Amino acid sequence: MYKFQSKQMSFTDFNMPLGMKLDPNNRWVKKAGAIPWDKIERLYAGTFDSVNGQVAKPLQLALGALLIQIERKISDEEVVHQIQETPCLQYFCGLPGYVDEPPFEASLMVYFRKRLTDLLGEINELTISETFKPKESESGSSDGDGSSGGAGNPSEPSNKGDLIIDATCAPQNIRYPQDLSLLNEARENLERMVGMLHSPLDGGKPRTYRKNARRDYLEAAKSRRKTPKQLRKAIGRQLGYVRRDLGYVLSYLNAGRELPKRQMDRLSAIVKFCEQQDYMRRNRVSRVDDRIVSLGQPWVRPIVRGKAKAKCEFGAKLDISVANGFARMERVSFDAYNESENLIESIERYKQREGHYPERVLADKIYRSSKNVSYCQSLGIQILGKPLGRPRKDISGEDRKLLRKSERKAEIDRIEVERKFSHAKGSFGLGLIRTRLRETSLAAIALAILALNIAHIVRFFRTLSYELMIWIENAIDFIYNPKNVRFVQ
């Protein structure tokens, strides 16, 4: 059940201990004013169907705590401690005044992430739309096809603005995957399951040869230089131990024994992992579809990026578009995909938001497929970059210089999306996702994009002085209650 807050708190309503006051230039105070809490709260309340039960925590407290965690890169317990100790963070989370008590239990952070996972895209769009609203003349100047904006007024172009798009990977916080170490982890997990399922009434516990398996694993793992033959032999041995233990566990389950849900999820991951390892060993290949690289997070996949730092990363792949300085997540998936598949959908979403198509699309070479180029040309959109195919020979030297100059300018303008990636990974946790569930990992990625946009709003759009903030609040109070107005001298 959810109950709305009685009033959206203003800066002057926050109660502070005697002799203390909030700094209006504090970044958390500014960020609190950059977020449309009222509209987001109505959206959040719609997810609660029941009118009975315990009242949920307010939206501002839940979302505020998650944004604090994303920016400060701290644990759930540390979030609660810092909110308890810092008045500015309590103001940002919507508390009525400074209270030296924990605002909630740290375990609730997991529920906050789960509840907000599907809403963070709409919250990001609400935050952007409240700050940057296109003019009505711009949004109403084009028809459904986006090509008639200049029909009524030939001097007004039908396409406006730039759409910058690129893809990156949000690495998951997992151990670097190696087949040998993953097989050893699977064997240890199965041995614990055998201990959980075995009963003294069954007689002696099945023989698992754990000491021999551990010795064989350490012998191969501690070897500095393992030849392919030695590695293949070590993997085969560990795979034999895993098969034996897996047979014991399945026989117990067929006899009516039960495992907790978490252990059953781990068992299903181990079964699939063993099938993949057996397939690669029998066929002498090193690649398989939907390869498992973490038994604890089996949905994580290897993403081959071809970067100098890491040719292969392990985490979610996401497309981000940048328009008017704001970032939006166009697609996110733990499976690898071709970025060019999303360009047309991203352009259509831009048309729905702005009311017209972009004038330019700035993207990597991989986005400039023949299908995407034909689509952009049909709508009068410039998709800048090096043309496909061989260089044309019918272009004069002067035209070739102009073409190279335009390509260079497009590459410089496209750097903005790279700055967004750098800022999100360096300051808002996109460089290493520490959550362990699939839905909470997606929430952490979306929160990083939301925090990135809030920082952009505070930096470029929220520059009101303290006196102007008080004057606006007093003017609003004067409309509804003229007796309680307070003016700044």
Steps between C-alpha positions, in 0.01 A plus 500: 500500500619854426397835648590834345706747697285776649707778341797533272760657728673824404844622597371726781281227655788272598548502877860527619645491852554837668798685358519291181373573150513341158725643233280587198798444271548144622486258206240278668275799565525596134438144385188479714361798309592349163275194539119516452419298813122558483459356148734210572312421820170472310670263256648297786170477691334342195715187544332417833175311444410415858346748743579278799820403673803688620551847358797519262780751538452830314625524144740783573665299777533188282624671183715746695679219683571318172639815336724562802631146478567527125698823534697409811555134404426366846326196645138482613602526867721801434214679321288479815789624716578798277136607476475479878811715548454765227222765505534578128442136411194490727365807320568334164308190613196706603523473878320788679802586714828376637454184708790299644334165430533247217232585238447133406656156514786439258328187365227719347745629238453176304123554493547863394703385197251229407199733520662776296664287229213533251433867583846649470468561125180701551654679799797600286266631229292695754812657645619607156162628384458718810833668430506523122166539325497559122298792373148429379580647161780248460300200619200587281687589184526148361253236395506129567766434240719785624557634148238773476638739760623729228199465270303783660806712561781425255754697708454268802692171475307181568788332684667658802762406754760229530463142620821341623494127569756243606528171691706394796522221757427524873735237650362281774696449822593135447824304515676468167350179358724199442362157418718325756409728790130493408503119496664499842231740628226279354651193669513673839138614466386147412685357799313739729171398337580134561555583868168685516301221331659205679330362808661276768219252437639447148814340638845612389544820303583451130870509414585835334883477493522863605861475619617351171301757304646787703852366454459465124356852475782662699762312303370651176406842638841565659687409184636819347520369147223263406518348154171447315539125555544542877208739523275266303597210723431703818161614370410142412580382853297776664213433262500133610480599867215740424305236307526256791379755757225617265374143469476475881303823527256405223441157657411668830260737325335214311449326836289792623762713678481879460747785482435870572412713198839672500676163489268377224587806290869427555446135407333591171793730419748220579313254277507741206863588565601133501317443171691789344835376631431147380402629154816711467721215619351239267505728196835665586361855471529798731168670420137420579175699488374658826820411675481513881784699654369518857307236693364759741384727216431264208329769291831687451653450157836583341481816289780527243576870454846501346628772732867538585436475874280192486414320179221313678286634784244319713178687567207674336529669162306824462432766238488864614374795297583862580277787389508856635758391756280229658571128488236231444541125508371362170566132561661281765563126482732244657523327162719639225321671211576713196468871579376588153171320571390777739572815298163524324308447826710765672428752224126426520504550876677832445218596261235413761673708767595807300231505231755494216788289375862592578699693247812294562571154640849457639598136549778248457575328173311189613173699504544612140365187335341521157151462652554781751661729242206452260253566782673824601530622141126442443422733794762763417715407802875537471677193636852634508814296481718314255285365212464128446698323231808614313591870477338674208730602213267751333542759779729795444778587739312798647185295559707227658647752746153627590381140551791423729437821690135410556598149612751647745239740640254213542758299693568796728129554566455129569747521789215623721364149538846375595513767771167373630639146515811618683298706750251219567772237546729718707247675724177298503606137515438399139860381476436212744152373588514355852142373538449124479147457362397543139226757567708695751791512255270652239380747764860599579565571130184711464580687824844590364338661193246683719774629732697613193208712379434645846863609521462663157187685616668628816805615309334685213137569591467542879698816578244686714646692793374451853318834502320417175398158635355659815324768292331240279392292799365809677310604188333159488420518872356849454251372245360238735568652844584875495534520879804270527715652227872559574704732280877522475636842585 
